[in-house]
Amino acid sequence: KVHGRYKNVLTVPIPAESTWTCGYREIFETVALPFLINNNDEEEEEEKWIPDLIIVCAGYDALDSDELASCNLIAKNFGDM
């Protein structure tokens, strides 16, 4: 879901039991990266934006060692992102 005053905040729900190779990477590449790149030719030039800074507010609850989130990423996967 894209929201925020300037439509520059993206919230992406991740299914439980996701791993980098089973779901997480695909969502990252098809949803998050296109949002960050924002090269939609249909947008007006003044509506395009190029971020100077990207803040990822994800915590580390997606790590396989966290029992609450039920995701199964390993530390290397955060580096891959």
C-alpha positions in Angstrom: 0.0 0.0 0.0 1.4 3.4 -1.0 0.5 6.2 1.3 1.8 9.4 2.9 1.3 13.0 2.1 3.6 12.7 -1.0 2.8 9.1 -1.8 6.4 8.2 -0.8 5.7 5.5 1.9 5.2 1.9 0.9 3.8 -0.8 3.3 4.1 -4.4 2.1 2.5 -7.3 3.9 4.7 -10.4 3.9 3.0 -13.8 4.2 4.1 -15.9 7.2 6.7 -18.6 6.6 8.2 -16.6 3.7 11.8 -17.2 2.9 14.1 -15.3 0.5 13.6 -17.9 -2.2 10.0 -18.6 -1.4 8.1 -15.4 -1.7 10.2 -12.6 0.0 12.6 -12.0 -2.9 9.8 -11.9 -5.5 7.8 -9.3 -3.4 11.0 -7.3 -3.0 11.8 -7.3 -6.7 8.3 -6.8 -8.0 6.9 -4.4 -5.4 9.6 -2.6 -3.4 12.2 -2.0 -6.1 9.8 -0.6 -8.7 8.5 1.7 -6.1 12.0 2.9 -5.3 13.1 3.3 -8.9 9.8 5.1 -9.8 10.5 5.3 -13.6 6.9 5.3 -14.7 6.8 7.2 -18.0 3.2 8.0 -17.6 3.8 10.3 -14.6 4.2 14.0 -15.1 7.8 15.1 -14.6 7.0 17.1 -11.5 5.4 14.0 -9.9 8.5 11.9 -10.2 10.8 11.7 -7.3 14.3 10.4 -6.7 15.0 9.7 -3.0 18.1 11.1 -1.4 17.7 8.8 1.5 15.9 5.5 1.9 14.9 4.4 5.4 13.9 0.8 5.9 11.8 0.4 8.9 11.6 -3.3 9.0 13.3 -4.3 12.2 14.8 -7.7 12.1 11.7 -9.7 13.0 11.9 -11.4 9.6 15.0 -13.2 10.7 14.6 -17.0 11.1 15.6 -16.7 14.8 12.5 -14.5 15.6 9.6 -16.6 16.6 6.9 -14.0 16.4 7.0 -12.9 12.7 7.2 -16.4 11.2 9.5 -15.3 8.4 12.6 -17.2 7.7 15.3 -14.8 6.4 18.9 -15.2 7.2 21.4 -12.3 7.7 22.7 -12.6 4.2 19.2 -11.9 2.8 19.2 -8.5 4.4 22.5 -7.8 2.6 21.0 -9.1 -0.7 18.2 -6.4 -0.3 
